[in-house]
Amino acid sequence: MPEFIFLYGSLMRGFEMHESLDIPRMTEFLGEAKCKGKLYDMGEFPGMTLEGNGRVRGELYRVSDENIIDIMDRYEGYYPESTRESTYVRRLEEMVDRDLKAWVYVYNESTNGQDVIESGSWRDYLRHNG
């Protein structure tokens, strides 16, 4: 079964890191998608949590080269052997608008005092607040 990954921040198409990490070569873009959760403005990047009944809007990809998972883990500061030390943790979550589960990087630090992105879209948020 192919693996899927849900991206909602600086790794999406149109952002510098999308090309820098070679995401287009190692994945197949499947379109926009939504995941249950809440999105926060953490400054230079967003942080998604699984709390609440909101929707985070992002992009869905099929993994064609498994090395991309290790590359993204390093970029997101996810250390499977030490999740307590990780900035993000990678979790398999259900997409609310598709019948599949995808890897999602969930923010693993405090969101106290951070602004909630009510639209659930990092791209729209930057367009209006950038």
C-alpha positions as CSV (number, residue, x, y, z in Angstrom):
1,M,0.0,0.0,0.0
2,P,1.4,3.4,-0.9
3,E,2.2,5.9,1.8
4,F,0.6,9.4,1.7
5,I,1.8,12.6,3.3
6,F,-0.2,15.7,4.2
7,L,1.7,19.0,4.1
8,Y,0.2,22.2,5.4
9,G,3.0,24.7,5.8
10,S,6.4,25.6,4.4
11,L,6.8,22.3,2.5
12,M,3.8,23.0,0.2
13,R,4.1,23.9,-3.4
14,G,5.2,27.5,-4.0
15,F,7.3,27.7,-0.8
16,E,11.1,27.6,-1.0
17,M,11.6,24.4,1.0
18,H,9.3,22.4,-1.4
19,E,11.9,22.6,-4.1
20,S,14.9,22.6,-1.7
21,L,13.9,19.2,-0.2
22,D,13.2,17.8,-3.7
23,I,9.6,17.0,-2.8
24,P,8.4,17.2,-6.5
25,R,10.8,14.4,-7.5
26,M,10.1,12.1,-4.5
27,T,6.3,12.5,-4.3
28,E,3.2,12.8,-6.5
29,F,0.9,15.7,-5.8
30,L,-2.6,14.5,-5.4
31,G,-4.4,17.8,-4.7
32,E,-5.7,19.7,-1.8
33,A,-6.9,17.9,1.3
34,K,-8.1,18.6,4.9
35,C,-7.2,17.1,8.2
36,K,-9.0,17.5,11.6
37,G,-7.0,19.8,13.8
38,K,-6.1,23.4,14.7
39,L,-3.4,25.5,13.0
40,Y,-1.3,28.1,14.9
41,D,1.1,30.8,13.8
42,M,4.4,29.9,15.3
43,G,6.2,32.8,13.6
44,E,8.1,31.7,10.5
45,F,6.0,28.5,10.2
46,P,2.7,27.0,11.3
47,G,2.1,24.4,13.9
48,M,-0.8,22.0,13.7
49,T,-2.3,20.2,16.7
50,L,-5.0,17.5,16.7
51,E,-7.2,19.4,19.2
52,G,-10.8,20.6,18.5
53,N,-13.0,20.0,15.5
54,G,-11.5,22.5,13.1
55,R,-10.0,21.7,9.7
56,V,-6.4,22.3,8.6
57,R,-6.2,22.8,4.8
58,G,-3.1,21.5,3.0
59,E,-1.9,19.3,0.2
60,L,-1.8,15.5,-0.2
61,Y,1.1,13.6,-1.7
62,R,1.7,10.0,-2.6
63,V,5.3,9.0,-1.5
64,S,7.2,7.6,-4.5
65,D,10.7,7.6,-2.9
66,E,10.7,6.6,0.8
67,N,13.8,8.6,1.4
68,I,11.6,11.7,1.5
69,I,10.2,10.6,4.8
70,D,13.6,10.7,6.4
71,I,14.4,14.0,4.8
72,M,11.2,15.5,6.1
73,D,11.7,14.0,9.6
74,R,15.0,15.8,9.8
75,Y,13.6,19.1,8.5
76,E,10.7,19.0,10.9
77,G,12.9,18.1,13.9
78,Y,11.2,14.7,14.4
79,Y,13.3,12.1,16.2
80,P,11.4,8.8,16.4
81,E,13.6,7.5,19.1
82,S,13.0,10.6,21.3
83,T,9.6,12.1,20.6
84,R,9.9,14.3,23.8
85,E,12.8,16.1,22.1
86,S,11.0,16.5,18.8
87,T,9.6,19.8,17.5
88,Y,7.0,17.8,15.5
89,V,5.9,14.2,15.7
90,R,4.8,12.3,12.6
91,R,1.4,10.6,13.0
92,L,-0.9,8.7,10.7
93,E,-4.1,10.6,10.5
94,E,-7.4,10.3,8.6
95,M,-8.0,12.9,5.9
96,V,-11.5,14.3,6.4
97,D,-12.3,14.7,2.7
98,R,-10.7,11.5,1.5
99,D,-11.0,7.9,2.4
100,L,-7.4,7.4,3.5
101,K,-4.8,8.1,6.2
102,A,-1.7,10.1,5.6
103,W,1.4,11.0,7.6
104,V,1.0,14.4,9.3
105,Y,3.6,16.4,11.2
106,V,1.9,17.4,14.5
107,Y,3.4,20.3,16.5
108,N,4.9,18.8,19.7
109,E,5.6,22.0,21.7
110,S,3.5,24.5,23.6
111,T,1.1,26.7,21.6
112,N,0.2,28.9,24.6
113,G,0.1,32.5,23.5
114,Q,0.2,31.7,19.8
115,D,-2.4,33.0,17.4
116,V,-4.9,30.4,16.0
117,I,-5.2,30.5,12.2
118,E,-9.0,30.3,12.0
119,S,-9.1,29.6,8.3
120,G,-6.9,26.5,8.8
121,S,-4.9,27.6,5.8
122,W,-1.2,28.7,6.1
123,R,-1.2,30.0,2.5
124,D,-4.4,32.1,2.9
125,Y,-3.1,33.4,6.3
126,L,0.2,34.6,4.8
127,R,-1.6,36.2,1.9
128,H,-3.7,38.3,4.3
129,N,-1.1,38.8,7.0
130,G,2.2,38.6,5.2
